[in-house]
Each structure stands twice: as C-alpha cells, then as structure tokens.
Amino acid sequence: MKLLLLGATGLVGSRTLKLALASPAISEVIAPTRKPLPPATGLTNPVAQRLETLVPLVAQWKPDAAICALGTTQAIAGSKAAFRHVDHELPVAFARAAHDAGVRSFAIVTALGASANSRFFYTRTKGEVERDIRQIGFRSLTICRPSLIGGERDEARRAEGMALTLARTLGPVLPKRFQVNPAGAIAAALLEAAMAGQAGCRWIGSEEMS
C-alpha cells in the first residue's frame, strides 16, 4: 500500500509517519512538507514552501490511502485566514485530488466539538473541513476527534501547554472524553482506519484514543 501523509512534521503526523514506515503493509509513504524530513527507507518527501503547489502532483504519486494530520493554531498561523488555509483549504484541496486519483480510504484528525454551526472559529473551521471532505465521496472516511493532544511539540503553544497541565491534573475526575489523548494513540487510530478502509463514514471520539 502507498500512503499519502499530510502534516508529517506535526505532533500527530510525525507519530503517524513513524508507525507507517514501520508497517510491513505499507510499501511507500508520500509525505509532502514545507521543510525536508530526515531520509528514510520507504519515504518519498516532496518539498515546497507552499504546499498547495503540490496538489496537482497527487495523481502522479498514485496513493492507495491518505491521512491528513495538518493543523495549526491561529496564534502560530498569524491570522484567521492563515489558520483556515492550513486547517481547511489545504486538507480539502488534497482530499479532492486524492479522490480524483482513485484513493478510496481517507482519514483525518479534527477536534472534539467540531461543528460547522459552532459559534467558535476553531471548532467551526474543524466542522467545516469535516463537512466538505464528507461531500467529496470517499468510499471510506474516518474522522478522529481528539480532546487535548499530549506529546512533545517542536513549537511552543503556551495556552495549549497550560490546558494540558490542567487536564492532566484533573484527569482522574474529568469525563473520559475530555482527558488528554496521546499523539501516538491518535496516530495509531488514523493509520489503522486508513489501512482497514471500512466502508462509510466513521467518527472516532476522544474517549476511544486515551
């Protein structure tokens, strides 16, 4: 199986890449990034500062399945428009190209509370990307909705770090769906779903990725 992996430099994406490269069922991982990844057996790493310029190449890569772990924050992106570009426009563009290239199995990580009708920009954007990718028509679509994501990040996310600390402290009394989800558990859920290719649309809640 050839796997297209989006967001391979991020917290969840990097864990997904490691698992995919170690899987005997995957012959090649195609991971487009803005910065080069360390070379690895079975890894193809197209690099472009603007990832959207790589969208037309998806048909040439001929992936069998795709995983999207693209994501940022408004603070890091610098504006609502830049955040939406990473968390909505890029995933939808690559998803459409993958579907047109014959990909039947697609998995994406969004967020707990995602809803296109949310009054909060973050969860509304996540809900809109779910809605728009569902409309593309993949035979198999899996949407992972984690709560706070646990793991070491390359970039500082102060507010998220404070929330993680609080969530870990309150972990024993928090409902399971609000507890921290390890990045590795999310990655495993994404990869398993993409490889299984179960027909239909399935959501995996945060309580299933503890």
C-alpha positions as CSV (number, residue, x, y, z in Angstrom):
1,M,0.0,0.0,0.0
2,K,1.2,3.5,-0.9
3,L,0.1,6.1,1.8
4,L,-0.2,9.8,1.3
5,L,0.5,11.5,4.6
6,L,-0.2,15.2,5.1
7,G,1.2,17.0,8.2
8,A,4.1,14.7,8.7
9,T,6.2,17.3,10.6
10,G,3.5,17.9,13.3
11,L,2.9,16.2,16.6
12,V,0.3,13.6,15.3
13,G,1.7,13.4,11.8
14,S,5.3,12.6,12.9
15,R,4.0,9.7,15.0
16,T,1.9,8.5,12.1
17,L,4.9,8.7,9.8
18,K,7.0,6.6,12.2
19,L,4.2,3.9,12.5
20,A,3.6,3.9,8.8
21,L,7.3,3.4,7.9
22,A,7.5,0.5,10.4
23,S,4.4,-1.2,8.9
24,P,5.1,-4.1,6.6
25,A,1.8,-3.4,4.9
26,I,2.9,-0.1,3.6
27,S,5.4,0.0,0.7
28,E,5.8,3.7,0.5
29,V,4.9,6.8,2.4
30,I,4.5,10.0,0.4
31,A,4.8,12.9,2.8
32,P,4.7,16.4,1.2
33,T,6.2,19.0,3.6
34,R,7.4,22.6,3.7
35,K,10.7,21.5,5.3
36,P,12.7,18.4,4.4
37,L,12.2,15.3,6.5
38,P,15.1,13.1,7.5
39,P,15.7,10.5,4.8
40,A,14.2,7.1,5.5
41,T,13.6,3.8,3.6
42,G,10.2,3.8,2.0
43,L,9.8,7.6,2.4
44,T,9.1,10.0,-0.5
45,N,9.3,13.6,0.6
46,P,8.2,16.2,-1.9
47,V,9.1,19.7,-0.5
48,A,7.5,23.0,-1.3
49,Q,7.2,26.2,0.7
50,R,3.6,26.4,-0.5
51,L,2.0,23.0,-0.1
52,E,-0.8,23.9,-2.4
53,T,1.6,23.8,-5.4
54,L,2.0,20.1,-4.8
55,V,-1.7,19.3,-5.1
56,P,-1.6,18.7,-8.9
57,L,1.1,16.0,-8.3
58,V,-1.1,13.7,-6.2
59,A,-2.3,11.8,-9.3
60,Q,1.4,11.1,-10.2
61,W,2.1,9.7,-6.8
62,K,-0.8,7.2,-7.1
63,P,-1.5,6.7,-3.4
64,D,-3.9,3.9,-2.2
65,A,-4.9,5.7,1.0
66,A,-4.5,9.1,2.6
67,I,-4.2,10.5,6.1
68,C,-4.5,14.2,6.9
69,A,-2.8,15.4,10.2
70,L,-2.5,19.0,9.0
71,G,-3.2,21.6,11.8
72,T,-2.0,24.8,13.4
73,T,-3.3,27.5,15.8
74,Q,-4.4,31.0,15.0
75,A,-1.5,32.3,17.1
76,I,1.1,30.4,15.2
77,A,-0.5,31.0,11.8
78,G,-0.8,34.7,12.4
79,S,-4.4,35.3,11.4
80,K,-7.8,33.6,11.0
81,A,-7.2,33.4,7.2
82,A,-3.8,31.7,7.6
83,F,-5.3,29.3,10.1
84,R,-8.1,28.4,7.8
85,H,-5.7,27.9,4.9
86,V,-3.9,25.1,6.9
87,D,-6.9,23.6,8.6
88,H,-9.5,23.8,5.9
89,E,-8.3,24.8,2.4
90,L,-5.2,22.5,2.2
91,P,-7.0,19.4,3.6
92,V,-9.9,19.8,1.2
93,A,-7.7,20.5,-1.8
94,F,-5.5,17.4,-1.2
95,A,-8.6,15.3,-0.4
96,R,-10.2,16.2,-3.7
97,A,-7.0,15.5,-5.6
98,A,-6.7,12.2,-3.7
99,H,-10.2,11.2,-4.6
100,D,-9.7,12.1,-8.2
101,A,-6.6,10.0,-8.2
102,G,-8.6,6.9,-7.1
103,V,-8.0,7.0,-3.3
104,R,-10.8,5.2,-1.6
105,S,-9.7,5.5,2.1
106,F,-9.2,8.8,3.8
107,A,-8.6,9.6,7.5
108,I,-8.3,13.0,9.1
109,V,-7.8,14.4,12.6
110,T,-10.0,17.3,13.6
111,A,-11.1,18.2,17.1
112,L,-13.5,17.5,19.9
113,G,-16.6,19.7,19.4
114,A,-16.1,20.2,15.7
115,S,-19.3,21.6,14.2
116,A,-19.9,23.7,11.1
117,N,-22.6,25.5,13.2
118,S,-20.2,26.3,16.1
119,R,-20.0,30.0,17.2
120,F,-16.3,29.4,17.9
121,F,-14.0,29.9,15.0
122,Y,-11.7,27.0,15.8
123,T,-14.4,24.3,16.2
124,R,-16.4,25.8,13.3
125,T,-13.4,25.5,11.0
126,K,-12.9,21.9,12.1
127,G,-16.6,21.2,11.5
128,E,-16.5,22.8,8.0
129,V,-13.5,20.7,6.9
130,E,-15.3,17.6,8.1
131,R,-18.4,18.6,6.2
132,D,-16.6,19.5,3.0
133,I,-14.5,16.3,2.9
134,R,-17.6,14.2,3.6
135,Q,-19.1,15.7,0.4
136,I,-16.2,14.6,-1.7
137,G,-17.5,11.0,-1.6
138,F,-14.7,8.7,-0.3
139,R,-15.7,5.1,0.0
140,S,-14.1,5.1,3.4
141,L,-13.8,8.2,5.6
142,T,-12.6,8.2,9.2
143,I,-12.7,11.4,11.3
144,C,-10.7,11.4,14.6
145,R,-11.9,14.0,17.1
146,P,-9.3,14.2,19.9
147,S,-9.5,16.4,23.0
148,L,-6.2,18.0,24.1
149,I,-3.3,16.2,22.3
150,G,-0.4,15.0,24.5
151,G,3.2,14.9,23.4
152,E,6.3,17.0,22.9
153,R,6.0,19.6,20.2
154,D,8.7,21.4,18.2
155,E,7.0,24.8,18.6
156,A,5.7,26.4,21.8
157,R,2.0,26.6,22.3
158,R,1.7,28.3,25.7
159,A,-2.1,28.3,26.1
160,E,-2.3,24.7,25.0
161,G,0.5,23.7,27.3
162,M,-1.3,25.3,30.3
163,A,-4.5,23.5,29.3
164,L,-2.6,20.2,29.1
165,T,-1.2,20.7,32.5
166,L,-4.6,21.4,34.0
167,A,-6.2,18.5,32.1
168,R,-3.5,16.1,33.4
169,T,-4.0,17.4,37.0
170,L,-7.8,16.9,36.8
171,G,-7.5,13.7,34.7
172,P,-8.9,11.4,37.4
173,V,-12.1,13.4,37.8
174,L,-12.6,14.5,34.2
175,P,-15.0,12.6,31.9
176,K,-13.0,10.4,29.6
177,R,-13.9,12.4,26.5
178,F,-12.1,15.4,28.0
179,Q,-9.0,13.7,29.0
180,V,-5.6,14.1,27.2
181,N,-5.2,12.0,24.1
182,P,-1.6,10.8,23.5
183,A,-0.4,11.8,20.0
184,G,0.7,8.1,19.4
185,A,-2.8,6.8,20.1
186,I,-4.3,9.3,17.6
187,A,-1.7,8.3,15.0
188,A,-2.4,4.6,15.6
189,A,-6.2,5.2,15.1
190,L,-5.6,7.2,11.9
191,L,-3.3,4.6,10.4
192,E,-5.4,1.6,11.3
193,A,-8.5,3.3,9.8
194,A,-6.8,4.2,6.6
195,M,-5.4,0.7,6.1
196,A,-8.7,-1.0,7.0
197,G,-10.7,1.1,4.6
198,Q,-14.0,0.3,6.3
199,A,-16.9,1.5,4.1
200,G,-18.8,4.5,5.1
201,C,-18.1,7.5,7.4
202,R,-16.9,6.8,10.9
203,W,-16.0,9.1,13.8
204,I,-13.5,8.1,16.4
205,G,-14.1,10.1,19.6
206,S,-11.6,11.2,22.1
207,E,-12.7,8.6,24.6
208,E,-11.5,5.9,22.1
209,M,-8.0,7.3,21.9
210,S,-6.9,7.5,25.5
